[in-house]
Amino acid sequence: MSVINVGVIGASGYTGLELVKILINHPEFTLAYVANSEGATTIDKLHPSLAGVCELEVQKADIEAVASSCELVFLALPHKTAMAYVKPLIAKGVKVVDLSADYRLPIDIYEEFYTPHTDPDNLEHVVYGLPEMYRKELESAKLVANPGCFPTSAILGLLPFMDKRVPNTPIIVDAKTGVSGAGKKLSDVTHFVNVNDNLFAYNPLMHRHAPEIAQKLGISFDEVNFVPHLIPLTRGMISSIYIQVQKDMDAFIMLKEFYKDEPFVRISENPVDMKNVAGTNFCDIYVKQKGNMLFISSAIDNLMRGASSQAVVNANIMMGLCQKTGIPTIAYVP
């Protein structure tokens, strides 16, 4: 098989590091280009954990350079910044997996919760990068919008039961995430003294990921009640989801049947936890039924299934590879 050259723009952050770690060991992709906003360093100096492992030069991000060296590029950039790269890269024939929010939503919803959009044309043909929903579309995609971490956890938990949901009843998603989900840049919220021995909700009911959950499930924003919490852990995410359904169903059997052919969704007979998915692309799901009420517990690694490993799964599918190629499956346990 011929070499497939890929690149990472935005290598300085946590998701950029996770992409590099996956790609340097990928059997079919060659990491040919790594960049951030400054360049003039190497990846092992940028991330000392890679000393003795990878010494690739980190470039200052340049459209012409990445287009001349890569068939596909991962954008691990903030929203608004990412779309400035997508438009010229797509025009030059480079496939893109965008880890930002810039292409996840229709333009009216995006602009309500984020910022004015500067590339509406590419919104017309973007594919949402949740393989369990859009695998066929991903096979021919040129631009993929990698899902948010909270929506990945929530949507995968809810998907099997949406057809059995009691109409017009609220969906409640109570989610917890590690501090790495806030990114590498320090803020008052993520300061050690504030996070350590602490737990708190942030932006309850109006978080930007709530409309993403609603839009992908085909329901209104008012039907999704999403409350994220920050917990004093580095990585991991767990969503406790509550939904009312019809009583004439066996939720566990439905869940197992729905995901029977999905290699990265594991169904658990016991409540799930974050440790068993840390460092992997797995989403572990548990369900408990009481009358017409379902409790769904969905656990992922926010940096992996919630960002970087899912991005590589999407790239595998886009480039005609087995989706499991090069994807980490061994958890950081203990």
C-alpha positions in Angstrom: 0.0 0.0 0.0 1.3 3.5 -0.9 2.2 5.9 1.9 -0.5 8.3 3.0 1.1 11.6 4.1 -0.9 13.4 6.8 -0.3 16.6 8.9 -1.3 18.2 12.1 -1.9 21.9 12.4 -2.3 22.9 16.1 0.3 20.6 17.6 0.8 22.6 20.8 -2.4 21.6 22.6 -3.5 18.4 24.3 -5.5 17.1 21.3 -2.6 18.0 19.0 -0.3 15.9 21.2 -2.7 13.0 21.2 -2.9 13.1 17.4 0.9 13.0 17.1 1.1 10.1 19.5 -1.4 8.1 17.5 0.0 9.0 14.1 3.7 8.3 14.7 2.7 4.7 15.4 0.0 4.4 12.6 0.8 1.6 10.2 -0.6 3.4 7.1 -0.3 7.1 7.8 3.0 8.9 7.7 3.2 12.1 9.8 4.7 14.4 7.2 3.9 17.8 8.6 3.5 19.3 12.1 2.7 22.9 12.7 1.6 25.5 15.2 1.3 29.3 15.1 5.0 29.9 15.8 7.1 27.0 14.5 10.9 27.1 15.0 11.0 24.1 17.3 10.7 20.3 17.3 7.9 18.2 18.5 10.0 16.7 21.4 10.9 20.2 22.6 7.3 21.2 22.4 6.2 18.1 24.2 9.1 16.7 26.3 7.2 13.4 26.8 8.2 12.6 23.1 11.9 12.9 23.8 13.6 9.9 22.3 10.5 9.0 20.4 9.9 11.7 17.8 12.0 14.7 16.7 9.9 16.1 13.9 10.4 19.8 13.1 7.4 21.9 14.0 6.7 24.4 11.3 4.9 27.7 11.4 1.5 26.8 9.8 1.5 27.5 6.1 -1.2 26.5 3.6 1.2 26.0 0.7 3.5 23.8 2.7 0.9 21.5 4.1 -0.9 21.2 0.7 2.4 20.2 -1.0 3.2 17.5 1.5 -0.1 16.0 2.7 -3.2 14.3 1.4 -5.0 14.9 4.6 -4.6 17.3 7.5 -6.0 17.4 11.1 -6.8 20.8 12.4 -6.5 20.9 16.2 -7.3 24.6 16.4 -9.9 26.8 18.2 -13.2 27.7 16.6 -13.0 30.6 14.2 -9.3 29.9 13.6 -10.0 26.6 12.0 -12.3 27.8 9.2 -9.6 30.2 8.0 -7.5 27.1 7.1 -10.3 24.8 5.9 -11.3 27.0 2.9 -7.9 27.2 1.2 -7.0 23.6 2.0 -10.2 22.2 0.5 -9.6 24.4 -2.5 -6.2 22.8 -3.0 -7.6 19.3 -2.8 -6.4 18.4 0.8 -8.8 16.4 2.8 -9.5 17.9 6.3 -10.6 16.5 9.7 -11.5 19.6 11.7 -11.5 19.1 15.5 -13.0 22.6 16.2 -16.7 23.4 16.3 -16.6 25.4 13.0 -18.4 22.9 10.8 -20.5 20.9 13.3 -23.7 22.9 13.0 -25.9 24.7 10.5 -24.8 28.3 10.1 -27.7 29.8 11.9 -27.1 27.7 15.0 -23.4 28.1 14.8 -23.6 31.9 14.6 -26.0 32.0 17.6 -23.6 30.1 19.9 -20.2 30.9 18.4 -19.2 33.6 16.0 -20.0 34.8 12.4 -19.0 32.0 9.9 -16.6 32.9 7.1 -16.9 29.7 5.0 -20.6 28.9 4.5 -19.9 27.1 1.1 -18.0 24.2 2.8 -20.8 23.8 5.3 -22.9 22.4 2.4 -20.8 19.3 2.0 -19.3 18.7 5.4 -19.8 15.3 7.1 -20.3 15.0 10.9 -17.6 12.7 12.1 -19.5 10.2 14.3 -18.9 6.9 12.5 -21.9 5.2 14.2 -24.2 7.6 12.5 -22.4 8.6 9.2 -20.0 5.9 8.3 -21.1 5.6 4.7 -21.0 9.4 4.2 -17.5 9.5 5.7 -16.2 7.2 3.0 -16.4 9.9 0.4 -16.0 13.0 2.6 -13.4 15.7 1.9 -14.2 17.7 5.0 -15.2 16.1 8.3 -16.4 18.0 11.4 -15.1 16.0 14.4 -17.8 16.0 17.1 -17.5 17.7 20.4 -16.6 15.5 23.4 -19.8 16.0 25.3 -22.0 15.4 22.3 -20.1 12.2 21.5 -20.8 10.8 24.9 -24.4 12.0 25.0 -25.4 11.1 21.4 -24.0 7.6 21.6 -25.9 7.0 24.8 -29.2 8.3 23.5 -29.2 7.1 19.9 -30.5 3.6 20.5 -33.6 4.9 22.4 -34.8 7.9 20.4 -37.4 5.9 18.6 -38.9 4.8 21.9 -38.8 8.2 23.6 -42.0 9.6 25.0 -42.7 12.6 22.8 -42.2 16.1 24.2 -40.5 14.8 27.4 -37.2 16.4 28.5 -33.8 14.8 28.0 -31.4 15.4 30.9 -27.7 15.1 30.4 -25.6 15.5 33.6 -22.0 15.3 32.4 -18.6 15.4 34.2 -15.3 16.0 32.5 -11.6 16.2 33.4 -9.8 19.5 33.3 -8.0 18.7 30.0 -11.3 19.3 28.3 -10.9 23.0 28.9 -7.7 23.1 26.9 -4.1 23.9 27.7 -4.5 27.6 28.2 -4.7 28.5 31.9 -7.7 30.3 33.3 -9.2 31.2 36.7 -11.6 28.3 36.3 -8.9 25.7 35.6 -6.3 27.0 38.1 -5.1 24.2 40.4 -6.4 26.0 43.6 -9.9 26.3 42.1 -10.1 22.8 40.6 -8.4 20.7 43.3 -10.8 19.1 45.8 -13.6 20.8 44.0 -16.6 20.1 41.7 -18.9 22.6 40.0 -21.2 23.1 37.1 -20.5 25.6 34.4 -22.7 27.2 31.8 -25.7 25.0 32.8 -28.4 24.6 30.3 -26.8 27.0 27.8 -23.5 25.3 27.0 -22.5 25.4 23.3 -22.6 21.6 23.1 -26.3 21.4 23.9 -27.4 22.6 20.5 -25.0 20.1 18.9 -26.6 17.3 20.8 -30.1 18.4 19.9 -29.4 19.1 16.2 -27.8 15.7 15.6 -30.6 13.9 17.4 -33.2 15.8 15.4 -34.9 17.5 18.3 -35.2 21.1 19.5 -32.7 22.8 21.7 -35.5 23.2 24.3 -35.8 19.5 24.7 -32.2 19.0 25.8 -31.2 20.0 29.3 -27.5 19.7 29.4 -25.3 20.5 32.5 -21.6 20.0 32.3 -19.4 19.8 35.5 -15.7 20.1 35.9 -14.0 17.5 38.1 -10.5 17.4 39.5 -9.2 14.8 37.1 -6.9 15.2 34.1 -8.8 13.3 31.5 -12.1 11.4 31.2 -15.8 12.0 30.8 -18.9 10.4 32.0 -22.5 11.4 31.1 -25.5 10.5 33.2 -28.5 10.7 30.9 -32.2 10.5 31.8 -34.9 9.9 29.2 -38.5 8.8 29.3 -39.4 5.9 27.0 -42.2 3.5 26.3 -42.5 0.7 28.8 -42.8 -2.2 26.4 -39.1 -2.6 25.7 -35.9 -4.2 27.2 -33.4 -1.4 27.2 -30.3 -3.6 27.7 -31.2 -5.9 24.8 -32.0 -2.9 22.6 -28.6 -1.3 23.4 -26.7 -4.5 22.7 -28.5 -5.0 19.4 -28.0 -1.4 18.2 -24.3 -1.5 18.7 -23.6 -5.2 17.9 -21.4 -4.3 14.9 -19.7 -1.3 16.4 -16.1 -2.1 17.5 -15.7 1.1 19.6 -18.9 0.9 21.6 -18.8 -1.5 24.5 -22.0 -2.4 26.4 -21.6 -3.0 30.1 -23.8 -4.9 32.5 -22.5 -2.7 35.3 -22.3 1.1 35.7 -19.3 2.3 33.7 -16.4 4.4 34.8 -13.8 6.7 33.1 -10.7 4.7 34.0 -11.5 1.7 31.8 -11.7 3.9 28.6 -8.8 6.3 29.4 -6.3 6.4 26.5 -8.7 4.5 24.1 -11.3 5.2 21.5 -14.0 3.2 23.3 -17.3 4.5 24.5 -18.6 2.3 27.4 -22.4 2.4 27.9 -24.7 1.1 30.7 -28.4 1.4 30.9 -30.9 0.8 33.7 -34.7 0.9 33.2 -37.4 1.7 35.8 -40.8 1.8 34.3 -40.7 4.4 31.6 -37.5 6.1 32.9 -34.1 5.2 31.5 -30.8 6.0 33.2 -28.0 5.8 30.6 -24.3 6.1 31.7 -21.8 6.8 28.9 -18.0 7.0 29.5 -15.3 8.2 27.1 -11.8 9.7 27.2 -12.5 13.3 26.3 -9.1 13.7 24.6 -9.4 10.5 22.6 -12.9 9.4 21.7 -13.9 12.9 22.4 -11.3 14.4 20.0 -8.1 12.8 18.6 -8.6 9.1 18.3 -12.1 9.7 16.8 -10.5 12.1 14.3 -8.1 9.3 13.2 -10.9 6.8 12.9 -12.6 9.3 10.6 -9.4 9.8 8.6 -9.1 6.0 8.3 -12.6 5.8 6.8 -12.0 8.8 4.5 -8.8 7.2 3.1 -10.3 3.7 2.6 -8.7 2.0 5.5 -10.2 -0.2 8.2 -11.6 2.1 10.8 -9.6 0.3 13.6 -6.2 0.9 12.0 -3.7 2.3 14.4 -6.4 3.2 17.0 -5.5 2.7 20.7 -7.5 0.1 22.5 -5.6 -0.6 25.7 -6.8 1.6 28.7 -4.5 3.4 31.1 -5.2 1.0 34.0 -4.4 1.1 36.8 
